[in-house]
Amino acid sequence: MASIFTKIIKGEIPSYKVAEDENYYAFLDINPLTKGHTLVIPKKEVDYLFDLDEETYEGLFRFARKVGAAIEKHIPCKRLGLVAYGLDVPHVHLHLIPLHGVGNEINFSKDKVKLSEEEFKSIAGAIHQKFTEI
């Protein structure tokens, strides 16, 4: 059975797409820890990060780096955190999380940031624009 992320890639489930190429897809987390929290996934459905073939693994991090640069150009932050948590969906994914230096921003059990649909669309569009300029 296809993961929720595979369904997102195929367009069966909507997402706030930030970037895409032939092998990777990036979209806003709908339950973000901070504004601009983005998920980066390979289009190849593999459950565990270290089970990816070397080319896909390296490509995922190259793609995430470019997405991260686009996020940093739009979302003011001190740093961009990267987490490969990978327990909630059986499909490799990286979390890119804008950090503001408050100390507890990467805590998946804390309350999530609430954004309107318009805010999600605006953030995704702006990050996508920055991505295409890189």
Stockholm file with secondary structure:
# STOCKHOLM 1.0

chainA/1-134         MASIFTKIIKGEIPSYKVAEDENYYAFLDINPLTKGHTLVIPKKEVDYLFDLDEETYEGLFRFARKVGAAIEKHIPCKRLGLVAYGLDVPHVHLHLIPLHGVGNEINFSKDKVKLSEEEFKSIAGAIHQKFTEI
#=GR chainA/1-134 SS CCCHHHHHHTTSSCCCEEEECSSEEEEECSSCSSTTCEEEEESSCCSSGGGSCHHHHHHHHHHHHHHHHHHHHHSCCSEEEEECCCSSSSSCCEEEEEECSCSCCSCTTSCCCCCCHHHHHHHHHHHHHHHHHC
#=GC SS_cons         CCCHHHHHHTTSSCCCEEEECSSEEEEECSSCSSTTCEEEEESSCCSSGGGSCHHHHHHHHHHHHHHHHHHHHHSCCSEEEEECCCSSSSSCCEEEEEECSCSCCSCTTSCCCCCCHHHHHHHHHHHHHHHHHC
//
